Amino acid sequence: MADSETSVGSYLEKIFSLSGKVILFTGATGGIGSVLCKGFANAGASVALCDVGAGRLAELEKEISAEIPEESKEEGQDVSSFPLDLTRMDDIKNCVDQVAEKYGRIDVLFNCAGINRREGLLDVEESTYDRIMQINLKGLYFISQEAAKHMRKAGKGNIINMASHNSVGMLGGCSVYGATKSAVTALTRSMAVEWAKFGIRANAIAPGHILTPLTTVTWEHPTRSRYLKERIAMERPGTPEEILGTALLLASDASAYMSGMMVHIDGGCLAGGVPWDFDTKY
Ligand SMILES: NC(=O)c1ccc[n+]([C@@H]2O[C@H](COP(=O)([O-])OP(=O)(O)OC[C@H]3O[C@@H](n4cnc5c(N)ncnc54)[C@H](O)[C@@H]3O)[C@@H](O)[C@H]2O)c1
């Protein structure tokens, strides 16, 4: 039993290990981000935790360090935090340069930061429009550009962008958010085609409805949560942990020939949700 566990473990490790990889992760302290950063560190990566909010960043760094005892760390593995406000171009450049300088390279850029404000198309004011666009799209665009400059020099790199179910399917009151997330998938394809010659690949993850601080308001809402459950075949929200397996696949060399793709993780939402009534013996 122990032998077979060991051989399965080392087989999986050979394919999916992140040992030796440096990951710059934006939105690290968020509901999905913090779970993925812990997962990446547990899979052997050095993770540069990047976000606004120095206090929460320091806490997360401590939590991750406590989870991985010194003796089980990979050689040279390190988790550290870097302040990053994606609305500031100088912050973006400083953050990328600092991470590249500390670790000597950036193997994976994981663009997870994102915001939403639920307002109707006729209600959205310019300041809201600009803020969502700045963080979800402009910030992601320019941090990818900065990171790609380092990746090009290294002759390899990997970019993972957080898209959304709203990249393709709309809910009411998400017009600006949905537009940014559709643009993120278009941008992912541009990165894949323009940067392949530099050894850089790019893919996107499109979570469906995941329970995090960003979406608690929806899942606690009396009518919206019923509306959502009917549209998800599994009739429940996903958890950030249920995003991790796909994130590990995309960050590891197991997906080395995969580029320009968007992977949906949505409990059967895009497939059609809860079926209508039909005759069946079961
Ligand atoms: N939760 C869901 O159901 C869901 C579904 C689809 C897509 N997503 C996407 O997944 C990602 C993470 O979402 P979440 O649910 O964990 O949300 P969250 O609000 O918990 O996390 C968002 C993160 O972005 C960071 N951020 C906000 N403004 C920033 C700025 N100016 N500069 C740098 N970082 C900033 C926040 O500090 C936070 O850590 C987002 O891109 C979101 O759009 C979430």
The ligand as a MOL file (V3000), in Angstrom:
LIG
                    3D

  0  0  0     0  0            999 V3000
M  V30 BEGIN CTAB
M  V30 COUNTS 44 48 0 0 0
M  V30 BEGIN ATOM
M  V30 1 N -16.4780 34.3820 -6.9300 0
M  V30 2 C -16.9950 34.0620 -8.1040 0
M  V30 3 O -18.0910 33.4830 -8.1990 0
M  V30 4 C -16.2580 34.3870 -9.3720 0
M  V30 5 C -16.8010 33.9270 -10.5710 0
M  V30 6 C -16.1310 34.2010 -11.7510 0
M  V30 7 C -14.9470 34.9150 -11.7380 0
M  V30 8 N -14.4400 35.3630 -10.5510 0 CHG=1
M  V30 9 C -13.1880 36.1190 -10.6040 0
M  V30 10 O -12.2320 35.5140 -9.7370 0
M  V30 11 C -11.3520 36.5190 -9.2390 0
M  V30 12 C -11.3170 36.4490 -7.7160 0
M  V30 13 O -12.6220 36.6590 -7.2370 0
M  V30 14 P -13.0430 36.4360 -5.7140 0
M  V30 15 O -14.4260 35.9270 -5.7460 0
M  V30 16 O -12.0020 35.6970 -4.9940 0 CHG=-1
M  V30 17 O -13.1350 37.9580 -5.2250 0
M  V30 18 P -12.4640 38.7020 -4.0070 0
M  V30 19 O -13.1280 40.0440 -3.9240 0
M  V30 20 O -12.4490 37.8500 -2.7890 0
M  V30 21 O -10.9610 38.8880 -4.5290 0
M  V30 22 C -10.5900 39.8950 -5.4240 0
M  V30 23 C -9.1610 40.3230 -5.1400 0
M  V30 24 O -8.7960 41.4090 -6.0250 0
M  V30 25 C -8.0670 42.3490 -5.2660 0
M  V30 26 N -8.1200 43.7080 -5.8090 0
M  V30 27 C -9.2060 44.5340 -5.8420 0
M  V30 28 N -8.8260 45.7430 -6.2970 0
M  V30 29 C -7.4950 45.6720 -6.5720 0
M  V30 30 C -6.5470 46.5910 -7.0660 0
M  V30 31 N -6.8610 47.8660 -7.3400 0
M  V30 32 N -5.2640 46.1970 -7.2170 0
M  V30 33 C -4.9030 44.9150 -6.9080 0
M  V30 34 N -5.7630 43.9900 -6.4370 0
M  V30 35 C -7.0460 44.3770 -6.2670 0
M  V30 36 C -8.7520 42.3310 -3.8840 0
M  V30 37 O -7.9290 42.9260 -2.8790 0
M  V30 38 C -8.9900 40.8390 -3.6980 0
M  V30 39 O -7.8860 40.2190 -3.0880 0
M  V30 40 C -11.8720 37.8640 -9.7810 0
M  V30 41 O -11.1610 38.1960 -10.9470 0
M  V30 42 C -13.3140 37.5480 -10.1190 0
M  V30 43 O -13.8170 38.3900 -11.1170 0
M  V30 44 C -15.0610 35.1040 -9.3680 0
M  V30 END ATOM
M  V30 BEGIN BOND
M  V30 1 1 1 2
M  V30 2 2 2 3
M  V30 3 1 2 4
M  V30 4 1 4 5
M  V30 5 2 4 44
M  V30 6 2 5 6
M  V30 7 1 6 7
M  V30 8 2 7 8
M  V30 9 1 8 9
M  V30 10 1 8 44
M  V30 11 1 9 10
M  V30 12 1 9 42
M  V30 13 1 10 11
M  V30 14 1 11 12
M  V30 15 1 11 40
M  V30 16 1 12 13
M  V30 17 1 13 14
M  V30 18 2 14 15
M  V30 19 1 14 16
M  V30 20 1 14 17
M  V30 21 1 17 18
M  V30 22 2 18 19
M  V30 23 1 18 20
M  V30 24 1 18 21
M  V30 25 1 21 22
M  V30 26 1 22 23
M  V30 27 1 23 24
M  V30 28 1 23 38
M  V30 29 1 24 25
M  V30 30 1 25 26
M  V30 31 1 25 36
M  V30 32 1 26 27
M  V30 33 1 26 35
M  V30 34 2 27 28
M  V30 35 1 28 29
M  V30 36 1 29 30
M  V30 37 2 29 35
M  V30 38 1 30 31
M  V30 39 2 30 32
M  V30 40 1 32 33
M  V30 41 2 33 34
M  V30 42 1 34 35
M  V30 43 1 36 37
M  V30 44 1 36 38
M  V30 45 1 38 39
M  V30 46 1 40 41
M  V30 47 1 40 42
M  V30 48 1 42 43
M  V30 END BOND
M  V30 END CTAB
M  END
